[in-house]
Protein backbone atom coordinates (compact mmCIF):
# COMPACT_ATOMS: atom_id res chain seq x y z
CA UNK A 1 0.00 0.00 0.00
CA UNK A 2 2.83 2.40 0.83
CA UNK A 3 4.42 1.78 -2.56
CA UNK A 4 1.14 2.43 -4.38
CA UNK A 5 0.78 5.71 -2.55
CA UNK A 6 4.33 6.67 -3.49
CA UNK A 7 3.57 5.87 -7.11
CA UNK A 8 0.62 8.30 -7.17
CA UNK A 9 2.66 11.24 -5.96
CA UNK A 10 5.87 10.38 -7.77
CA UNK A 11 4.25 9.91 -11.14
CA UNK A 12 2.08 13.02 -10.95
CA UNK A 13 4.09 15.54 -12.97
CA UNK A 14 2.04 18.67 -13.58
CA UNK A 15 2.58 22.42 -13.84
CA UNK A 16 0.59 23.71 -10.89
CA UNK A 17 0.61 27.26 -12.24
CA UNK A 18 -1.56 26.03 -15.13
CA UNK A 19 -3.98 24.36 -12.71
CA UNK A 20 -4.03 26.89 -9.87
CA UNK A 21 -3.31 30.16 -11.65
CA UNK A 22 -1.11 33.02 -10.44
CA UNK A 23 -0.17 33.31 -6.77
CA UNK A 24 1.27 36.83 -7.08
CA UNK A 25 -1.48 38.52 -5.08
CA UNK A 26 -1.45 35.91 -2.32
CA UNK A 27 2.32 36.12 -1.92
CA UNK A 28 2.22 39.92 -1.76
CA UNK A 29 0.05 39.54 1.35
CA UNK A 30 2.26 36.75 2.65
CA UNK A 31 5.45 38.81 2.39
CA UNK A 32 3.77 41.76 4.08
CA UNK A 33 3.26 39.54 7.13
CA UNK A 34 6.41 37.44 6.82
CA UNK A 35 8.84 40.39 6.58
CA UNK A 36 11.84 38.62 5.11
CA UNK A 37 15.10 39.57 6.82
CA UNK A 38 18.77 38.58 6.39
CA UNK A 39 19.77 35.08 7.48
CA UNK A 40 16.24 33.83 7.98
CA UNK A 41 15.70 30.09 7.80
CA UNK A 42 12.38 29.16 6.21
CA UNK A 43 10.73 25.76 5.85
CA UNK A 44 8.93 25.14 2.56
CA UNK A 45 7.20 22.05 3.89
CA UNK A 46 5.53 19.58 1.53
CA UNK A 47 6.93 21.96 -1.06
CA UNK A 48 7.03 19.68 -4.10
CA UNK A 49 9.21 21.09 -6.86
CA UNK A 50 9.61 24.44 -5.08
CA UNK A 51 6.81 26.78 -6.13
CA UNK A 52 6.89 28.55 -2.77
CA UNK A 53 10.69 28.53 -2.64
CA UNK A 54 10.81 30.31 -5.99
CA UNK A 55 8.70 33.18 -4.68
CA UNK A 56 10.86 33.46 -1.56
CA UNK A 57 14.13 33.39 -3.50
CA UNK A 58 12.95 36.05 -5.96
CA UNK A 59 11.80 38.29 -3.10
CA UNK A 60 15.11 37.82 -1.29
CA UNK A 61 16.95 38.76 -4.48
CA UNK A 62 14.89 41.93 -4.76
CA UNK A 63 15.68 42.78 -1.13
CA UNK A 64 19.35 41.81 -1.58
CA UNK A 65 19.39 39.64 1.49
CA UNK A 66 20.72 36.17 2.24
CA UNK A 67 18.58 33.35 3.59
CA UNK A 68 18.23 29.58 3.78
CA UNK A 69 15.29 27.46 2.68
CA UNK A 70 14.61 23.91 3.80
CA UNK A 71 12.53 22.37 1.02
CA UNK A 72 10.95 19.11 2.14
CA UNK A 73 8.71 16.63 0.40
CA UNK A 74 7.96 12.96 0.93
CA UNK A 75 8.64 11.99 -2.66
CA UNK A 76 11.79 11.90 -4.79
CA UNK A 77 10.27 12.97 -8.09
CA UNK A 78 9.22 16.53 -7.17
CA UNK A 79 12.41 17.09 -5.17
CA UNK A 80 14.44 16.04 -8.21
CA UNK A 81 12.42 18.43 -10.38
CA UNK A 82 13.16 21.27 -7.95
CA UNK A 83 16.86 21.19 -8.82
CA UNK A 84 16.13 22.38 -12.34
CA UNK A 85 13.17 24.56 -11.39
CA UNK A 86 15.07 26.54 -8.73
CA UNK A 87 18.54 26.56 -10.32
CA UNK A 88 18.22 30.12 -11.74
CA UNK A 89 17.52 31.51 -8.25
CA UNK A 90 19.98 29.68 -6.02
CA UNK A 91 23.27 31.38 -5.11
CA UNK A 92 25.83 31.09 -2.31
CA UNK A 93 23.68 33.61 -0.40
CA UNK A 94 20.34 32.03 -1.26
CA UNK A 95 20.64 28.38 -0.33
CA UNK A 96 18.13 25.57 -0.65
CA UNK A 97 18.55 22.38 1.35
CA UNK A 98 16.39 19.53 0.07
CA UNK A 99 14.97 16.89 2.39
CA UNK A 100 12.98 13.82 1.37
CA UNK A 101 10.79 13.03 4.36
CA UNK A 102 7.25 12.78 5.63
CA UNK A 103 6.08 16.04 7.24
CA UNK A 104 4.47 14.01 10.03
CA UNK A 105 7.92 12.86 11.17
CA UNK A 106 10.40 15.60 10.38
CA UNK A 107 14.17 15.50 10.87
CA UNK A 108 14.36 19.31 11.07
CA UNK A 109 15.78 20.44 14.40
CA UNK A 110 13.47 21.81 17.07
CA UNK A 111 13.30 25.61 17.43
CA UNK A 112 15.34 26.13 14.25
CA UNK A 113 13.02 27.80 11.70
CA UNK A 114 11.98 31.45 11.46
CA UNK A 115 8.89 30.56 9.42
CA UNK A 116 7.10 27.56 7.96
CA UNK A 117 4.95 27.67 4.83
CA UNK A 118 2.70 24.81 3.74
CA UNK A 119 1.04 25.58 0.42
CA UNK A 120 -1.72 23.24 -0.71
CA UNK A 121 -0.03 20.40 1.12
CA UNK A 122 -2.08 19.83 4.24
CA UNK A 123 -4.88 18.22 2.22
CA UNK A 124 -2.52 15.48 1.05
CA UNK A 125 -3.01 13.82 4.46
CA UNK A 126 -6.14 12.21 5.88
CA UNK A 127 -7.95 14.51 8.30
CA UNK A 128 -6.75 12.59 11.36
CA UNK A 129 -3.09 13.02 10.35
CA UNK A 130 -3.16 16.77 9.68
CA UNK A 131 -2.66 17.84 13.33
CA UNK A 132 0.40 15.58 13.51
CA UNK A 133 2.02 17.37 10.54
CA UNK A 134 1.18 20.74 12.10
CA UNK A 135 2.59 19.66 15.46
CA UNK A 136 5.90 18.80 13.76
CA UNK A 137 5.99 22.26 12.19
CA UNK A 138 5.24 23.76 15.60
CA UNK A 139 8.21 21.85 17.05
CA UNK A 140 10.63 23.07 14.37
CA UNK A 141 9.65 26.75 14.67
CA UNK A 142 11.46 29.15 16.92
CA UNK A 143 9.31 30.63 19.70
CA UNK A 144 7.13 33.57 18.57
CA UNK A 145 7.58 32.57 14.92
CA UNK A 146 4.74 31.68 12.58
CA UNK A 147 3.38 29.07 10.23
CA UNK A 148 1.50 30.10 7.10
CA UNK A 149 -1.05 27.66 5.69
CA UNK A 150 -2.07 28.34 2.10
CA UNK A 151 -5.12 26.25 1.25
CA UNK A 152 -8.29 26.10 -0.81
CA UNK A 153 -11.53 26.23 1.16
CA UNK A 154 -15.19 26.90 0.48
CA UNK A 155 -17.07 29.90 1.86
CA UNK A 156 -19.14 27.65 4.11
CA UNK A 157 -18.11 24.38 5.72
CA UNK A 158 -21.18 22.70 4.17
CA UNK A 159 -19.78 23.28 0.69
CA UNK A 160 -16.53 21.51 1.55
CA UNK A 161 -18.25 18.14 1.12
CA UNK A 162 -19.16 18.65 -2.58
CA UNK A 163 -15.75 20.26 -3.17
CA UNK A 164 -13.98 17.21 -1.72
CA UNK A 165 -16.24 14.98 -3.84
CA UNK A 166 -15.26 16.83 -7.03
CA UNK A 167 -11.54 16.48 -6.34
CA UNK A 168 -11.99 12.83 -5.36
CA UNK A 169 -13.76 12.15 -8.66
CA UNK A 170 -10.93 13.87 -10.54
CA UNK A 171 -8.35 11.70 -8.75
CA UNK A 172 -10.34 8.55 -9.51
CA UNK A 173 -10.55 9.41 -13.21
CA UNK A 174 -6.83 10.15 -13.23
CA UNK A 175 -6.06 6.77 -11.67
CA UNK A 176 -4.75 8.26 -8.42
CA UNK A 177 -6.26 5.59 -6.21
CA UNK A 178 -4.46 6.47 -2.99
CA UNK A 179 -4.98 10.20 -3.46
CA UNK A 180 -8.71 9.59 -3.86
CA UNK A 181 -8.75 7.49 -0.70
CA UNK A 182 -6.50 9.50 1.58
CA UNK A 183 -6.58 13.20 0.68
CA UNK A 184 -8.83 15.39 2.79
CA UNK A 185 -9.60 19.03 2.03
CA UNK A 186 -10.33 20.59 5.41
CA UNK A 187 -12.69 23.48 5.90
CA UNK A 188 -11.40 26.79 7.22
CA UNK A 189 -12.79 25.90 10.65
CA UNK A 190 -11.10 22.47 10.61
CA UNK A 191 -7.72 24.02 9.72
CA UNK A 192 -8.02 26.51 12.56
CA UNK A 193 -8.97 23.79 15.01
CA UNK A 194 -6.07 21.58 13.86
CA UNK A 195 -3.65 24.49 14.35
CA UNK A 196 -5.05 25.18 17.80
CA UNK A 197 -4.80 21.52 18.84
CA UNK A 198 -1.16 21.49 17.63
CA UNK A 199 -0.20 24.27 20.05
CA UNK A 200 -0.46 27.35 17.85
CA UNK A 201 -1.83 30.67 19.09
CA UNK A 202 -2.88 33.97 17.50
CA UNK A 203 -4.53 32.22 14.57
CA UNK A 204 -5.86 34.55 11.90
CA UNK A 205 -6.67 34.62 8.20
CA UNK A 206 -4.45 37.15 6.43
CA UNK A 207 -5.62 36.64 2.85
CA UNK A 208 -8.59 35.44 0.84
CA UNK A 209 -8.84 35.36 -2.94
CA UNK A 210 -10.78 33.59 -5.66
CA UNK A 211 -9.43 30.18 -6.63
CA UNK A 212 -10.75 29.24 -10.07
CA UNK A 213 -10.55 25.65 -11.26
CA UNK A 214 -11.88 23.97 -14.38
CA UNK A 215 -12.44 20.47 -15.66
CA UNK A 216 -10.58 20.90 -18.96
CA UNK A 217 -7.36 21.95 -17.23
CA UNK A 218 -7.63 19.06 -14.77
CA UNK A 219 -8.19 16.67 -17.67
CA UNK A 220 -5.19 17.95 -19.63
CA UNK A 221 -2.94 17.85 -16.57
CA UNK A 222 -4.01 14.62 -14.88
CA UNK A 223 -5.96 12.54 -17.41
CA UNK A 224 -3.80 12.86 -20.49
CA UNK A 225 -6.44 15.00 -22.20
CA UNK A 226 -8.74 11.97 -22.56
CA UNK A 227 -12.04 13.34 -24.00
CA UNK A 228 -14.09 10.46 -22.58
CA UNK A 229 -12.81 11.13 -19.07
CA UNK A 230 -13.46 14.84 -19.53
CA UNK A 231 -17.03 14.11 -20.56
CA UNK A 232 -17.53 11.83 -17.54
CA UNK A 233 -16.05 14.47 -15.25
CA UNK A 234 -18.33 17.16 -16.70
CA UNK A 235 -21.42 14.98 -16.36
CA UNK A 236 -20.51 14.28 -12.75
CA UNK A 237 -20.40 18.00 -11.98
CA UNK A 238 -23.70 18.55 -13.81
CA UNK A 239 -25.33 16.05 -11.45
CA UNK A 240 -24.88 18.33 -8.43
CA UNK A 241 -27.91 20.19 -7.02
CA UNK A 242 -28.46 23.75 -8.19
CA UNK A 243 -27.66 25.25 -4.78
CA UNK A 244 -24.19 23.63 -4.90
CA UNK A 245 -23.60 24.88 -8.44
CA UNK A 246 -24.55 28.38 -7.33
CA UNK A 247 -22.38 28.25 -4.19
CA UNK A 248 -19.34 27.00 -6.13
CA UNK A 249 -19.97 29.42 -9.03
CA UNK A 250 -20.33 26.76 -11.72
CA UNK A 251 -19.97 28.06 -15.28
CA UNK A 252 -20.82 25.35 -17.80
CA UNK A 253 -19.15 26.02 -21.15
CA UNK A 254 -20.12 22.75 -22.77
CA UNK A 255 -16.73 21.05 -23.00
CA UNK A 256 -15.45 22.68 -19.83
CA UNK A 257 -16.94 23.56 -16.44
CA UNK A 258 -15.33 26.21 -14.28
CA UNK A 259 -15.95 26.43 -10.56
CA UNK A 260 -14.36 28.44 -7.79
CA UNK A 261 -13.55 28.28 -4.11
CA UNK A 262 -11.38 30.48 -1.89
CA UNK A 263 -7.60 30.54 -1.71
CA UNK A 264 -6.73 31.55 1.86
CA UNK A 265 -3.62 32.13 3.94
CA UNK A 266 -3.97 31.35 7.63
CA UNK A 267 -1.21 32.51 9.98
CA UNK A 268 -0.59 30.96 13.38
CA UNK A 269 2.13 31.71 15.94
CA UNK A 270 4.18 29.48 18.21
CA UNK A 271 3.90 30.79 21.75
CA UNK A 272 6.98 32.47 23.21
CA UNK A 273 8.86 30.52 25.83
CA UNK A 274 8.35 31.69 29.40
CA UNK A 275 11.65 32.47 31.07
URRA-V724688 format. One record per residue. SS is DSSP state (H for helix, E for strand, C for the rest). PSI is psi in degrees with one decimal (* if undefined). NEAR is the number of other ideal C-beta (glycine too) atoms within 8 Angstrom. Layout:
BEGIN
ss->[SS	SS]
psi->[PSI	PSI]
near->[NEAR	NEAR]
END
This chain:
BEGIN
ss->[C	H	H	H	H	H	H	H	H	H	H	C	C	C	C	H	H	H	H	H	C	C	C	H	H	H	H	H	H	H	H	H	H	H	C	C	C	C	C	E	E	E	E	E	C	C	C	C	C	C	H	H	H	H	H	H	H	H	H	H	H	H	H	C	C	C	E	E	E	E	E	E	E	C	C	H	H	H	H	H	H	H	H	H	H	C	H	H	H	C	C	C	C	E	E	E	E	E	E	E	C	C	C	C	C	C	C	C	C	C	C	C	E	E	E	E	E	E	E	C	C	H	H	H	C	C	H	H	H	H	H	H	H	H	H	H	H	H	H	H	E	E	E	E	E	E	E	E	E	E	E	E	E	C	C	C	C	C	H	H	H	H	H	H	H	H	H	H	H	H	H	H	H	H	C	C	H	H	H	H	H	H	C	C	C	C	C	H	H	H	H	H	H	H	H	H	H	C	C	E	E	E	E	E	E	E	E	E	E	E	E	E	E	E	H	H	H	H	H	H	H	H	C	C	C	C	H	H	H	H	H	H	H	H	H	H	H	H	C	C	C	H	H	H	H	H	H	C	C	C	E	E	C	C	C	C	E	E	E	E	E	E	E	E	E	E	E	E	E	E	C	C	C	C	C]
psi->[-41.4	-41.5	-38.7	-40.9	-43.4	-40.8	-39.5	-52.0	-37.4	-34.3	-13.0	111.4	88.7	159.1	105.8	-20.7	-37.9	-34.0	-45.0	-14.6	-173.1	141.3	10.9	-47.1	-45.8	-41.3	-26.2	-42.7	-39.8	-47.5	-28.0	-37.0	-39.6	-38.2	71.4	138.5	159.2	140.2	18.0	152.7	115.7	134.7	117.4	88.8	136.8	41.0	-1.1	-131.2	6.1	29.7	-43.4	-43.6	-38.3	-45.7	-42.7	-45.6	-41.8	-39.9	-39.9	-38.2	-44.7	-35.3	-9.8	49.4	161.3	148.2	169.0	139.1	133.5	107.9	114.2	146.8	153.7	-9.7	142.2	-37.1	-52.0	-34.8	-41.3	-42.0	-31.4	-26.2	-38.4	-42.3	-38.9	-5.3	-40.7	-13.1	-11.3	134.2	-177.8	-16.1	-18.0	94.4	141.4	120.8	126.0	134.4	127.1	105.6	160.5	129.7	-16.4	-9.8	74.5	147.4	-3.2	136.4	147.7	145.5	40.3	-16.1	142.6	-17.6	151.5	135.7	128.1	107.2	115.8	40.7	-29.6	-36.0	-7.0	-15.2	153.1	156.6	-43.3	-21.4	-11.5	-42.5	-31.9	-43.3	-39.8	-37.3	-36.5	-40.6	-40.5	-42.6	-40.2	-19.3	147.1	153.3	141.9	5.5	168.0	153.7	145.8	115.2	118.1	115.5	167.4	128.9	165.5	161.8	-32.1	150.4	-27.0	-33.4	-9.2	-28.5	-52.5	-32.7	-46.6	-38.1	-38.9	-47.2	-36.6	-42.6	-41.5	-45.5	-38.6	-45.2	-31.5	-8.7	15.4	77.6	-48.7	-34.2	-44.7	-34.5	-35.0	-24.1	143.2	116.7	104.7	152.7	167.1	-44.1	-38.1	-38.1	-45.1	-43.0	-39.7	-38.8	-44.0	-43.2	-17.4	3.0	-0.8	151.8	177.1	52.1	126.5	151.6	125.4	-6.3	143.7	130.5	171.9	133.2	98.5	133.5	155.7	152.6	-35.4	-44.1	-43.0	-42.4	-46.3	-38.9	-41.6	-15.3	17.0	21.4	19.3	115.3	-31.3	-39.8	-36.9	-43.3	-42.3	-40.7	-44.5	-43.1	-33.5	-45.9	-36.2	-17.6	-9.2	150.3	157.1	-32.5	-32.3	-44.9	-39.9	-44.0	-33.8	10.3	48.0	136.1	103.8	115.5	15.3	-74.2	3.0	137.7	122.0	143.1	163.3	147.9	-163.3	142.5	119.9	155.5	122.6	124.9	138.6	145.7	139.8	128.0	140.5	148.5	140.3	124.1	*]
near->[5	5	6	9	10	9	8	12	13	9	7	8	5	8	6	9	8	9	11	10	7	5	9	6	9	12	10	8	11	14	10	7	10	9	6	11	6	6	8	11	11	14	14	14	14	13	16	11	9	13	12	11	15	11	10	14	14	9	11	12	9	6	7	4	11	7	15	10	15	13	15	16	11	9	10	7	10	11	13	7	11	16	9	6	9	14	7	4	11	9	6	4	7	13	10	13	8	9	10	9	9	6	15	9	7	13	5	10	5	5	8	8	13	8	13	13	15	14	10	9	11	15	11	9	14	8	8	5	9	14	10	9	15	14	10	12	16	12	9	14	15	9	9	7	10	12	16	15	12	13	13	11	13	13	7	7	9	6	13	13	7	10	13	10	8	11	10	10	10	11	13	10	11	10	5	11	10	10	11	10	6	10	13	10	11	14	9	12	7	10	15	10	8	13	14	8	7	11	8	13	8	7	11	7	9	10	11	6	9	6	11	8	11	10	12	9	10	14	13	8	10	11	13	3	7	8	6	6	11	14	8	9	15	13	8	9	12	8	5	8	5	5	6	10	9	8	10	13	8	11	7	7	7	4	6	9	12	12	13	9	13	12	14	13	13	15	14	13	11	15	8	6	5	3	2]
END
